[in-house]
Amino acid sequence: MTTPARAKTRKRSTPAKRNTKSRKAKALVSGRWLMKFPQAKGKTLEDLEFSTHPEDHAITLLFRDKTALRLEIEPGFTMFADYADLKTGDWRPKKRWPPVRSQLLRD
């Protein structure tokens, strides 16, 4: 006497764990989006570039180890840049640059 064939049971796959670091990298803080870039932590900055062109607005951080972090920006912005001393814990600007407007907002 033969035993009935057993139905093959599918092994349940466990749901993939979400990357909590990714979730922490972008969070709503005090009504604004705060985004962190852990890949840049501890790296030495070699240069920083800001480019504006009708099809390309970007801030690029170039690191000494020949890697780069590029932040592309959609048109319709004005960028204000300050260089500050934070030694006292307060924002004390040492230098301010004139505002840069995207091509769509320029006079």
N, C-alpha and C positions, 0 to 999 in steps of 0.2 A: 504494500500500500504506500502510495506516495503522499507526501504532505503537500498541502496546497502552497502554491508559490506565494511568497510574502511580498506584499506591495512595498516597493522601495519608498522609504521616507526621505523627504528632502531635508537636508540639514539646513536649519535656519541660520541665515547669516545675521550677525549682530550689526545693528545700525552703526555706521561710521561715526566715530566720535568727532564732534565739532572742534575745530581748532579754537580754543579759548583765547589764544594770543591774537588771532585775527579779530575776534569780537572785541577784545580790549583795545585793539589798535584804533578803532573808530567808535567813539561813544558820544552821546549827547550829554554835554556838561553845561549846566547853567543856561540852557536854551540855545546853545551853539554846538556845532560839531567840532570835536577835538580829535584829530587824527595823529597817531604816532607812527614813527618809522624806525622800528628796532634794528633794521639792517644798518642804519647809519650810526648807531650808538658806539662810541669809542673810536670811531674812525677819524683820521686827521684830514681836515679840509684843505685841499690844494688850491681850489679856485671856486668861484661862484659866478654864474652867468645868468643874466636876465635878458631874454630876447622877446621882441614884439614885432610881429609881421601879420598882415591880414589873415593868413591861414595858420599862424603858429605863434602862440603866446606861451612862454615857458620860463621856469626858474630851474636851473640845472646846478646841482651841487657836485663838484668833481673832487673825488677823494684821492689821496696820495697812493692808495693801493690799486689805482687804475679802475675803480668802479665809479658809478655815478648814480645819483638820484635825480630824476627829472620830474618836475611838477608842471603838468600842462594845465593851462587856464583857458576857460571859455571866454570869448570876447564879451565886452561890456563891463570892464572893471577899471578902477583907478587904484594904483599901488602907491602907498606911502612908505618910505623907508627911513628908519632911524637907527643910529648906532648908539648904544647906551652903556653906561657903567652901572653894574648891578652890585657892586661891592657893599653898598650900604643896605641892600635889600629893596631899595626903591628904584624906579625907572628914572634915571637921570640922563637925558639925551646929551651926547657929546657932539653928534653931527646929524643933520637932517638933509635929505635930498629933496629936490622938487618932485611933486607928484608925477607919475607916469600914467597916462591914459591910454587905453586900448584904441586901436585904429577907429573903431566905431564911435568913440566918444570924443575924439580929438576935434579941436576947433579948426 
